[in-house]
């Protein structure tokens, strides 16, 4: 058995990288809040000043994959050393030759080349030194350093320009970069002597075939698309922040303050959201919902001219968009595993740089059409962020997080659930709700896993160990026995109905008859109204085991605890296995009653109001004392 150890020195390694990570972003946004002053100083057009920020994105596109190769091959320390030296040396030269735009732009290009060596190493540091449950937090802290650099540029550049002038401003930044590089060189260390956990066992080596394999990972592709949009918008907005706000009557100092506060609040988000993600052991919710929450403030920002309102909206936008950054990078590393962290991070950053360039030119073009007003660009970005939220809802949970959740199963609980499900299979057969190997039943273990009967084995032959543990999110399972063919339907029910803990699929006689006739069952009996709901709908026909069947069933099951499957059978659900069985029995009884009342040509159903009240009473009061046990 391999030994693993978590070292306190991991925090020293992490924190010694923060100053140089901050400094590279200071250089990136040096000119963003003083664009109009830089235009006059160098006597050039606005796009030339924007180029001094945009060059970071251009260089990143070219350097990202080769740098990722170096990080994965040689480690983060050598890579960050190269980045630190490029930043320090050319940061000083930029200050020395501050009067010459051409030299400044060349130095800016060299500094930009150092950035991927620095930022692409973040997830590598987290992977080398931190256990899985701390990695999003570590990535968040490292990303926070970059945000601090952006804050410094936004707040200091306008004020230092007014007090020192542009040449001395650039010189001060050069001195700071040398100090930051020295801190990293003194305290950094590549990896601990003993691995921190089993995920460090993978041999990390970059190859283009591995990079290509990511393109077959649907979840990673979704993440690439989302980061393309969100990072691109962020990069473009930060580049044009003064020009974007100037038509609203905002001064360069105010624009710098807004940009700084945006990043300060974003920094808070970059710490809080990853910590929440690690605490609840979930990535998806903290990736998806913040995107939606960013839409409203961005929409208000588009049209508002109030300094206070703009400040509040930018702060909210920064909190949510910047807050998901470290989670997205860590999530990317986890869904790409065992592909090295530097590779997955580099590709995501590459997406943001490409889109950043596109969106910067787009903002310049749309602004020229509106006489310098950026309202068209901001409106377009608002719509784009909302569409990104809709697309991000397709994310699946991180497999490494789910595996860790499975490792935390209580063995005694699983043994009891296996026995309960095995006994449930016999009860299903003996009650006449199924015959042979037809039908299936399952129990929820937690929000990510369920236990389900295997496919093709008679209920009388089932043993507790035959029950199959299935991942609700991706339907993966372990063991030789295959889960039921309707596993996807069970999983979808658990995902959409969080209160449900048991699902049973039956083929009882009366239920099948009514399902074949495709007749909706009205609330003829009060026990049906109580336990199942105001009616028993019939899901449209679809071939068993297909996605269409799942979609049709979920739709018909809304607000109900039972549903008929056209020309097939029935599905009943409950907060316990006992409640689900009761629903099956009541559904069969209700279908039989419908058939008999049709023969009698009589049958008076309860009113919708009466059946609704009875169902709600059952859910909230009566059932808590009986069927849910």
Steps between C-alpha positions, in 0.01 A plus 500: 500500500644835396563770759363852452573814698376860500775753579455836680770641266242485220378840616850650478535370144162644408550840660849559358348486150233760572710819463631417152154377392364837608775692322439348158143633512620843611697516176203371300263779612749781558354713221131396521387769750719771342425432134420863411818628671716234330348594163617859549841399642591273209293691241332184368141382441300312770551158340879537544456542875252212507769297324724528809240296688390289205856379434462281810221313328681478167816360658301258712337349192843425353673394822228317696550144375884504489504648850252237620735236361788647701292518818388138471846379397731701727272613781362832612814636671714522185205634304418768756867593526505576127182705536632688802826593325321619187269712714777652712759566228267646240295676767813699585581564133146624441555762769844600372375557143154626598507791251524273195173330402672241278741391776219498756287281272794259447559478876129450553515211253784335693316548830190353338707196402575447868133494598410146381808363680353647818122460482498159329687360800220569749323165474838323493588651838161395637543146363857456631448634850130488591254213556197487271263661750726810531588553135218734403590710804870503407418589140269773629773656714749492212244650264430760768860619468441580135192695600702698754734596218206618294369700797841662543513600134148644507545697820867600476552582132270808490635634830869430427459659159366820659777513762803358313427498129509198270880428491537489881179301530644228276829509691327441834327195356838374376653516849202315645533218245864437597405469868216258419728279289753475785230385745405214269859390436580479872200303629364290212528120496378265225331219695497329842699186571184294555194532274196672649244254358443230238425748219869593498595151380424585137805561285457850363624544150357735241430362153290643220310171484387560859402854409302366206325250726348787697302589189308174540412590860157663469511646849838662436376641168208661684745653746715631214200671341394660828851622580534631143202727560550600865877556495477678165238743631697560818826564312332737256318695772817541708697614194245765399373594846588870478377536141188300591409723795616840368180559292304450825682797656748290699855640542818293466551497879138392550538235228811372675312490831210311341742253341683459829183444703375257234810291550503538880148362523592242237792400719258438785293285267811312389561401861143441620358305205788247479487449877126431475570262211756307706276500807190360327716284271324628189632683195199530268269725709783746567580511127150540362294728722754784540483547122127570525550730798748705293248575224282751689777734622661493156168592339456794741860609436423517128254787538581671831692829521505522880846459653358323808283262296787420263727432798247260655431320171869456421557367851225239463625403154853461635391289797321240288711488183839520669379277781437206270846529339697279742213251518491478120874437476491235773191343347681492166794319657266247662290418193818479288675264746735318445609758241745733680366809677723740307353380172137538602567841655696622200225412253236679707717808526560480126125521440479817707788666322363426152157632591655797682666617178178448303289687756750788532481565126123448510461762774717743304295442183156521665616803698600679181152433357344663807730802503725363774218362716542133599128434565465264200793292621369479856152403382646225280711372791193491728316270260813289453545448875138385534540253212816372668302430818248293303784304340686452830203317648611198297813461717539169681650478847875442534575124495779539756263674739242226447763230558599664826131509601473129425811426706322659796209252492401352836548124448231409753248724324582348160459146638157590639393664173612196299294270721199733487513514119541122476195450725316757290556291189332200661214720620458634147473146362275361773257795477440427132626839388755329271582155368829332410779754468274787392494827687770651720545699816763724654596695813684829529830483691574874484472781246758335274444124529214251497461124552302316230405142413714331232378416152372153404517324838179347649394663826505165682867459406611846611749539784576827682847516343339489153356851540690747281634836619453754219621857460187711455685763297677292234342151552839338556504190722737243643485122496421220257120533510336761280239727655140498377430624150292783648791631709495831315136556592564429868800736501304780334222470756750530785661804335172682440317394818743551789240392758464154343701208641341198328383420145304191387416402142214246472301304240180427694189384312257791540774763466617345172141485371435870566846589367420313178174694472697817577235623741579753770367385837288762681489518883225242546636389839607718788805283578621553142460876540693488826791280399542547124340838431206661318531262203712226349633624169611284207850571367516501120633179353873457438722195460613367843843616612507805270550866588158577355336265750687674781391845379138396457487333842654792689251737336198283591631436853515868593303558820410131523633188675391264225475493121391258227733429208300468179485136379758405761433513875527741792752685715437594862723699733519580870704648779557145620476155346186435704335816366594409142348151545180652637485729196536193272214321676275808492581561132403142411181532707416833333548357151276206585237739636513703177444188290203395714338845500537508122307171486236641734499820296514688827770649713515836673853629563597735778538865407844637418493709815405207724764269352768770520426572869505129586832446322664796675368384837645154439840640403527736796325325787364149481783327312769614742358265761463192285610439144829691507643280772 
